Amino acid sequence: MRAEITSTELPDIVLWRDTTLHRNNKTSWQARQATGLWLTDSHPSVRSDALQIVSELVANVIQHVPGGRRRDWVKVRLGFGDGFVRLEVIDPGAPEPEPCFVPRQVSLMEESGRGLGIVARLSAKCGTHATEEGYRVVWADIAASMP
């Protein structure tokens, strides 16, 4: 597991872009479209990694975070830091009091459970924290390659 950064330790990030999406069968696609547009001018490897990461994180929200009244949303944020891109997926939170980011070890025959492992492999750092409102933020920093 990678070290988690609390909100008081956030690195300097500028030029935040974000969108809040309604949870449905198109949410992952919409998150990929937004992320791709935000990273149009980025190095192809940064864009590709970000698209895979946002897909995995949004899929986790759809699959694992309870929906319901006032819980039918997911927010995607992207910011640029010195030498990295920060991608965040924010959801309404889950019943567990503390969010955790623990990639699972899965066998070759299992059809699911690889998402957080993929995120961990593609990112320079990743982690999670809860906001004061109880929302869960799962984030990944992607090293910014030069074209």
Solvent accessible surface area in square Angstrom, and as a share of the most:
residue,aa,sasa,rsa
1,M,157,0.70
2,R,78,0.28
3,A,87,0.67
4,E,64,0.29
5,I,24,0.12
6,T,74,0.43
7,S,69,0.44
8,T,127,0.74
9,E,106,0.47
10,L,75,0.37
11,P,49,0.31
12,D,130,0.67
13,I,25,0.13
14,V,100,0.58
15,L,107,0.53
16,W,79,0.28
17,R,85,0.31
18,D,74,0.38
19,T,36,0.21
20,T,82,0.48
21,L,24,0.12
22,H,108,0.48
23,R,38,0.14
24,N,63,0.32
25,N,147,0.75
26,K,120,0.51
27,T,1,0.00
28,S,35,0.22
29,W,149,0.52
30,Q,57,0.25
31,A,0,0.00
32,R,86,0.31
33,Q,85,0.38
34,A,18,0.14
35,T,0,0.00
36,G,3,0.03
37,L,134,0.67
38,W,43,0.15
39,L,0,0.00
40,T,87,0.51
41,D,140,0.72
42,S,32,0.21
43,H,50,0.22
44,P,98,0.62
45,S,49,0.31
46,V,4,0.02
47,R,89,0.32
48,S,66,0.43
49,D,36,0.19
50,A,0,0.00
51,L,24,0.12
52,Q,67,0.30
53,I,0,0.00
54,V,0,0.00
55,S,21,0.13
56,E,34,0.15
57,L,3,0.02
58,V,0,0.00
59,A,46,0.35
60,N,38,0.20
61,V,6,0.04
62,I,66,0.34
63,Q,123,0.55
64,H,120,0.53
65,V,11,0.06
66,P,59,0.37
67,G,42,0.41
68,G,47,0.45
69,R,196,0.72
70,R,183,0.67
71,R,63,0.23
72,D,59,0.31
73,W,46,0.16
74,V,0,0.00
75,K,55,0.23
76,V,0,0.00
77,R,58,0.21
78,L,0,0.00
79,G,0,0.00
80,F,46,0.19
81,G,19,0.18
82,D,144,0.74
83,G,49,0.47
84,F,31,0.13
85,V,4,0.02
86,R,0,0.00
87,L,0,0.00
88,E,8,0.04
89,V,1,0.01
90,I,18,0.09
91,D,1,0.01
92,P,11,0.07
93,G,7,0.06
94,A,25,0.20
95,P,112,0.70
96,E,100,0.45
97,P,123,0.77
98,E,131,0.59
99,P,17,0.11
100,C,88,0.53
101,F,4,0.02
102,V,79,0.46
103,P,35,0.22
104,R,134,0.49
105,Q,176,0.78
106,V,38,0.22
107,S,61,0.39
108,L,169,0.84
109,M,172,0.77
110,E,69,0.31
111,E,174,0.78
112,S,66,0.43
113,G,26,0.25
114,R,81,0.30
115,G,11,0.10
116,L,38,0.19
117,G,8,0.08
118,I,40,0.20
119,V,0,0.00
120,A,14,0.11
121,R,170,0.62
122,L,57,0.28
123,S,9,0.06
124,A,58,0.45
125,K,104,0.44
126,C,0,0.00
127,G,0,0.00
128,T,2,0.01
129,H,32,0.14
130,A,50,0.39
131,T,43,0.25
132,E,183,0.82
133,E,122,0.55
134,G,43,0.41
135,Y,80,0.30
136,R,34,0.12
137,V,5,0.03
138,V,20,0.12
139,W,0,0.00
140,A,0,0.00
141,D,7,0.03
142,I,4,0.02
143,A,60,0.47
144,A,42,0.32
145,S,47,0.31
146,M,162,0.72
147,P,141,0.89
